[in-house]
Amino acid sequence: MENPTINSMLARRSVRRYKPDQPTDEIVETIVRAGQQAPFASQLYSVLLSRKKKAPFKAPLWFTICVDLYKLERFMKIRGWELVTNDLSLLFFGIQDAAYMAENMVIAAESLGLGSCFIGNAPYLAERIAKEYKLPPRVLPLVGLVMGYPAEDFPPRPRYPLWFTLFEDEYPEFSDEQVAEAMKVMDDGYLAQGYYRKQKAKISLEVEREETFTYNDYSWTEHISRKWGQWYHSPKELLEQLAKRGFTMEERLEHE
Ligand SMILES: Cc1cc2nc3c(=O)[nH]c(=O)nc-3n(C[C@H](O)[C@H](O)[C@H](O)COP(=O)(O)O)c2cc1C
């Protein structure tokens, strides 16, 4: 099935080379407006924009999508309400609000001929970003999103087969062979594009394992395994950033 929306969504890929051309204010505002029209639990987000600083991949637009409880509390105060919901629950809703809005921005940008790429380190740099943008407490940088006119062209990246993704009525019992088949779809797809070779993105081994991979066979499932098999053992770093932004994962005290 085809239509302009579906075609644009199926052609989307993360862009990591940009032309220097600045998109107009009208384009920026249209993209953010389209983002805002995403479904929300409580509009628990704000969008920061920088056109000045050196963005990743030299992109002309550098957004940072934040989970924002500050605006909620401001308006509840005007209504004479005190927020009592715990921060973990609010964070779950806030992440969803911010993520759906961000992805709507991505799709809107794509439809206007712009490319984009998420940058995932924002929560780990939350305090630094907060200082830079003078964020009030209770605003948490969730993800960076760079955008601009693409200076590279390539086919979309692979995805798991639909049978490994969509489960009607019952979650299947997968054999190792089936899992390996899904892995192969991903690995062959990334290898065919020379994805990791081009980006020189091989993650080095920090654990006692012998390096046997070259860019001829290093692909997505090994890359992802090396990330989540080696990084971020402890939640401490993230919890500290959350605490500094005024998010607490403990029981809210009665009349704090
Ligand atoms: C939460 C999140 C964080 C990401 N962080 C980065 C990043 O820091 N650097 C980067 O180059 N790409 C980043 N990406 C982009 C992914 O690498 C990319 O979406 C994925 O490889 C699939 O490729 P595609 O978007 O071209 O289909 C991120 C994507 C998401 C959703």
The ligand as a MOL file (V3000), in Angstrom:
LIG
                    3D

  0  0  0     0  0            999 V3000
M  V30 BEGIN CTAB
M  V30 COUNTS 31 33 0 0 0
M  V30 BEGIN ATOM
M  V30 1 C 16.8180 7.4280 21.5480 0
M  V30 2 C 17.7270 7.4280 20.3550 0
M  V30 3 C 19.0430 7.8130 20.4980 0
M  V30 4 C 19.8990 7.8720 19.3940 0
M  V30 5 N 21.1660 8.3410 19.5650 0
M  V30 6 C 21.9790 8.4580 18.4800 0
M  V30 7 C 23.2700 9.0540 18.6200 0
M  V30 8 O 23.6710 9.4680 19.7220 0
M  V30 9 N 24.0540 9.1630 17.5270 0
M  V30 10 C 23.6290 8.7430 16.2940 0
M  V30 11 O 24.3760 8.8850 15.3220 0
M  V30 12 N 22.3930 8.1780 16.1200 0
M  V30 13 C 21.5590 8.0440 17.1750 0
M  V30 14 N 20.2890 7.5230 17.0250 0
M  V30 15 C 19.8330 7.0940 15.6970 0
M  V30 16 C 19.8390 5.5820 15.5670 0
M  V30 17 O 21.1680 5.1380 15.4950 0
M  V30 18 C 19.0490 5.1800 14.3030 0
M  V30 19 O 17.7320 5.6660 14.4000 0
M  V30 20 C 19.0370 3.6660 14.1360 0
M  V30 21 O 20.3520 3.2110 13.8940 0
M  V30 22 C 18.1550 3.2250 12.9760 0
M  V30 23 O 18.5960 3.8440 11.7870 0
M  V30 24 P 17.6170 4.7420 10.9090 0
M  V30 25 O 17.0420 5.8130 11.7990 0
M  V30 26 O 18.4850 5.3390 9.8130 0
M  V30 27 O 16.5660 3.8250 10.3650 0
M  V30 28 C 19.4200 7.4740 18.1150 0
M  V30 29 C 18.0870 7.0750 17.9770 0
M  V30 30 C 17.2360 7.0680 19.0660 0
M  V30 31 C 15.7810 6.6930 18.8810 0
M  V30 END ATOM
M  V30 BEGIN BOND
M  V30 1 1 1 2
M  V30 2 1 2 3
M  V30 3 2 2 30
M  V30 4 2 3 4
M  V30 5 1 4 5
M  V30 6 1 4 28
M  V30 7 2 5 6
M  V30 8 1 6 7
M  V30 9 1 6 13
M  V30 10 2 7 8
M  V30 11 1 7 9
M  V30 12 1 9 10
M  V30 13 2 10 11
M  V30 14 1 10 12
M  V30 15 2 12 13
M  V30 16 1 13 14
M  V30 17 1 14 15
M  V30 18 1 14 28
M  V30 19 1 15 16
M  V30 20 1 16 17
M  V30 21 1 16 18
M  V30 22 1 18 19
M  V30 23 1 18 20
M  V30 24 1 20 21
M  V30 25 1 20 22
M  V30 26 1 22 23
M  V30 27 1 23 24
M  V30 28 2 24 25
M  V30 29 1 24 26
M  V30 30 1 24 27
M  V30 31 2 28 29
M  V30 32 1 29 30
M  V30 33 1 30 31
M  V30 END BOND
M  V30 END CTAB
M  END
